[in-house]
Amino acid sequence: MNTHLHVTAWVLAIILFIAVVILNKSGKAKGAKIVQMILRLDYLLILYSGGTLLSYYFSGPQMGEAIFKALVGIWMIFAMEMISLKSGREEATKSWWIQLVIAFILTLILGFGRLGLGLLP
């Protein structure tokens, strides 16, 4: 159940993040601000469900990888937040986009490839 909640929360975060960036690029700052606040609430859900999943690994042999994945997940959230903020101010975001892609690939590889829970209930 926690895995499904976590995956649903980050899929929702990606959708909301894309909406924030599009709204910022189209000059709709008020709409972007509203969606960004909803996105921040979703970050809390991601952190809660990810922390719950992380606790399953504390007694197992993959604890180090799970902690690394959690740190990369926090890095990804930070990169998304910085892109959201900087795109609203029309500042350069290229380096943050690169970091986001790297963090996203790492979390997918660790979450679905290396760590054992995958999409188990």
TORKOL-4160 file (C-alpha; in steps of 0.2 Angstrom, whole numbers, padded with zeros to 4 digits, m for minus):
121
<pt num="1" X="0000" Y="0000" Z="0000"/>
<pt num="2" X="0014" Y="0012" Z="0004"/>
<pt num="3" X="0023" Y="0009" Z="m0012"/>
<pt num="4" X="0007" Y="0013" Z="m0022"/>
<pt num="5" X="0004" Y="0029" Z="m0012"/>
<pt num="6" X="0023" Y="0034" Z="m0015"/>
<pt num="7" X="0022" Y="0031" Z="m0033"/>
<pt num="8" X="0005" Y="0040" Z="m0035"/>
<pt num="9" X="0012" Y="0055" Z="m0025"/>
<pt num="10" X="0027" Y="0057" Z="m0036"/>
<pt num="11" X="0017" Y="0055" Z="m0052"/>
<pt num="12" X="0006" Y="0068" Z="m0046"/>
<pt num="13" X="0021" Y="0079" Z="m0042"/>
<pt num="14" X="0028" Y="0077" Z="m0059"/>
<pt num="15" X="0011" Y="0083" Z="m0067"/>
<pt num="16" X="0009" Y="0097" Z="m0055"/>
<pt num="17" X="0028" Y="0102" Z="m0058"/>
<pt num="18" X="0025" Y="0103" Z="m0077"/>
<pt num="19" X="0009" Y="0113" Z="m0074"/>
<pt num="20" X="0019" Y="0126" Z="m0063"/>
<pt num="21" X="0033" Y="0127" Z="m0076"/>
<pt num="22" X="0020" Y="0130" Z="m0091"/>
<pt num="23" X="0010" Y="0142" Z="m0081"/>
<pt num="24" X="0026" Y="0152" Z="m0076"/>
<pt num="25" X="0032" Y="0152" Z="m0095"/>
<pt num="26" X="0015" Y="0158" Z="m0100"/>
<pt num="27" X="0015" Y="0173" Z="m0088"/>
<pt num="28" X="0001" Y="0166" Z="m0077"/>
<pt num="29" X="0010" Y="0169" Z="m0060"/>
<pt num="30" X="m0006" Y="0168" Z="m0049"/>
<pt num="31" X="m0011" Y="0151" Z="m0056"/>
<pt num="32" X="0007" Y="0145" Z="m0055"/>
<pt num="33" X="0008" Y="0151" Z="m0037"/>
<pt num="34" X="m0008" Y="0141" Z="m0032"/>
<pt num="35" X="m0002" Y="0125" Z="m0041"/>
<pt num="36" X="0015" Y="0127" Z="m0033"/>
<pt num="37" X="0007" Y="0127" Z="m0016"/>
<pt num="38" X="m0002" Y="0111" Z="m0020"/>
<pt num="39" X="0014" Y="0104" Z="m0026"/>
<pt num="40" X="0023" Y="0108" Z="m0010"/>
<pt num="41" X="0009" Y="0099" Z="0000"/>
<pt num="42" X="0012" Y="0084" Z="m0012"/>
<pt num="43" X="0031" Y="0085" Z="m0007"/>
<pt num="44" X="0025" Y="0082" Z="0011"/>
<pt num="45" X="0016" Y="0066" Z="0005"/>
<pt num="46" X="0031" Y="0060" Z="m0005"/>
<pt num="47" X="0042" Y="0063" Z="0010"/>
<pt num="48" X="0030" Y="0054" Z="0022"/>
<pt num="49" X="0027" Y="0039" Z="0011"/>
<pt num="50" X="0046" Y="0038" Z="0006"/>
<pt num="51" X="0050" Y="0038" Z="0024"/>
<pt num="52" X="0039" Y="0024" Z="0028"/>
<pt num="53" X="0046" Y="0014" Z="0014"/>
<pt num="54" X="0064" Y="0018" Z="0020"/>
<pt num="55" X="0059" Y="0011" Z="0037"/>
<pt num="56" X="0056" Y="m0006" Z="0029"/>
<pt num="57" X="0075" Y="m0007" Z="0024"/>
<pt num="58" X="0083" Y="m0002" Z="0041"/>
<pt num="59" X="0085" Y="m0020" Z="0046"/>
<pt num="60" X="0090" Y="m0027" Z="0029"/>
<pt num="61" X="0106" Y="m0029" Z="0019"/>
<pt num="62" X="0100" Y="m0015" Z="0007"/>
<pt num="63" X="0099" Y="m0001" Z="0020"/>
<pt num="64" X="0114" Y="0009" Z="0012"/>
<pt num="65" X="0106" Y="0009" Z="m0005"/>
<pt num="66" X="0089" Y="0014" Z="0002"/>
<pt num="67" X="0097" Y="0029" Z="0012"/>
<pt num="68" X="0106" Y="0034" Z="m0004"/>
<pt num="69" X="0089" Y="0033" Z="m0014"/>
<pt num="70" X="0081" Y="0044" Z="0000"/>
<pt num="71" X="0094" Y="0057" Z="m0002"/>
<pt num="72" X="0093" Y="0057" Z="m0021"/>
<pt num="73" X="0074" Y="0059" Z="m0019"/>
<pt num="74" X="0076" Y="0074" Z="m0008"/>
<pt num="75" X="0089" Y="0081" Z="m0021"/>
<pt num="76" X="0075" Y="0078" Z="m0034"/>
<pt num="77" X="0062" Y="0088" Z="m0024"/>
<pt num="78" X="0075" Y="0102" Z="m0021"/>
<pt num="79" X="0079" Y="0103" Z="m0040"/>
<pt num="80" X="0060" Y="0103" Z="m0044"/>
<pt num="81" X="0057" Y="0117" Z="m0031"/>
<pt num="82" X="0072" Y="0127" Z="m0038"/>
<pt num="83" X="0066" Y="0126" Z="m0056"/>
<pt num="84" X="0048" Y="0131" Z="m0051"/>
<pt num="85" X="0055" Y="0146" Z="m0041"/>
<pt num="86" X="0068" Y="0152" Z="m0055"/>
<pt num="87" X="0056" Y="0149" Z="m0069"/>
<pt num="88" X="0044" Y="0161" Z="m0060"/>
<pt num="89" X="0057" Y="0174" Z="m0059"/>
<pt num="90" X="0063" Y="0171" Z="m0077"/>
<pt num="91" X="0081" Y="0166" Z="m0071"/>
<pt num="92" X="0092" Y="0152" Z="m0079"/>
<pt num="93" X="0087" Y="0135" Z="m0075"/>
<pt num="94" X="0098" Y="0124" Z="m0086"/>
<pt num="95" X="0109" Y="0117" Z="m0072"/>
<pt num="96" X="0094" Y="0113" Z="m0061"/>
<pt num="97" X="0086" Y="0104" Z="m0076"/>
<pt num="98" X="0101" Y="0093" Z="m0078"/>
<pt num="99" X="0102" Y="0089" Z="m0060"/>
<pt num="100" X="0083" Y="0085" Z="m0060"/>
<pt num="101" X="0086" Y="0072" Z="m0075"/>
<pt num="102" X="0101" Y="0064" Z="m0066"/>
<pt num="103" X="0091" Y="0063" Z="m0049"/>
<pt num="104" X="0076" Y="0056" Z="m0058"/>
<pt num="105" X="0086" Y="0043" Z="m0067"/>
<pt num="106" X="0095" Y="0038" Z="m0051"/>
<pt num="107" X="0079" Y="0036" Z="m0041"/>
<pt num="108" X="0071" Y="0026" Z="m0055"/>
<pt num="109" X="0086" Y="0014" Z="m0056"/>
<pt num="110" X="0087" Y="0012" Z="m0037"/>
<pt num="111" X="0068" Y="0011" Z="m0034"/>
<pt num="112" X="0063" Y="m0001" Z="m0047"/>
<pt num="113" X="0079" Y="m0009" Z="m0051"/>
<pt num="114" X="0090" Y="m0012" Z="m0036"/>
<pt num="115" X="0078" Y="m0011" Z="m0021"/>
<pt num="116" X="0067" Y="m0026" Z="m0018"/>
<pt num="117" X="0050" Y="m0018" Z="m0014"/>
<pt num="118" X="0047" Y="m0012" Z="m0032"/>
<pt num="119" X="0028" Y="m0011" Z="m0034"/>
<pt num="120" X="0024" Y="m0024" Z="m0021"/>
<pt num="121" X="0009" Y="m0020" Z="m0010"/>
